[in-house]
Amino acid sequence: MAESVDTSGSAASSGDGSSPLGGSASSGKPGEGLSLPANDQATQNGGWQGRVDFYILEGPSAAARLKLACKLAEKAYLSSQSVLVWHADPAELKAFDDMLWTFSDGSFVPHEPLTASVGPEDAPILLSAGTPPSANVDIIINLAPDLPPCLAHTRRVAEIIDGDDARRRAGRARFKAYRELGVQPASHNIRSE
């Protein structure tokens, strides 16, 4: 059975400080709230100010993780928001690039690799495996195992975690790192169909 995001609202969300991989949850829709929040809380000691959402998939499917990233990128694009998809693995970023063209019939999500000559003003969705943007973007979709080093270029991060043990451990470490920055991440449990 293929995993996918249930767009009927069967996701659970928790912003109570519990781990993104367990704890209490309330109902919410996948990708809900992709617009920039009007009143982000400032972080302690002048640190990064922003919002972080962890989208947690049940199964260990890398393809389901990339498909959810495609859906989030599309939702942001349709809301006229700029996106940077950040990854540490160029091969998996290429797989994401290919999937972004084909993940949904009738869907068109314009995107380009981030280069010195292509930036947020040139394409609504940028893909990078190491080059930080020179200008701000509305959202970073982080597919890398570490915090994106370009947090200063956004006010919103979407983290996508699947059930793979290594990716779960890396996700827990990022959740903790965001909390150490003074940010309280929200988590959304995404159920497969």
Secondary structure, 3 states (H helix, E strand, C coil): CCCCCCCCCCEEEECCCCCCCCCCCEEECCCCCCCCCCCCCCCHHHCCCCEEEEEEECCCCHHHHHHHHHHHHHHHHHCCCCEEEECCCHHHHHHHHHHHHHCCCCCCCCEEECCCCCCCCCCCEEEECCCCCCCCCCEEEECCCCCCCCHHHCCEEEEEECCCHHHHHHHHHHHHHHHHCCCCCEEEEECCC
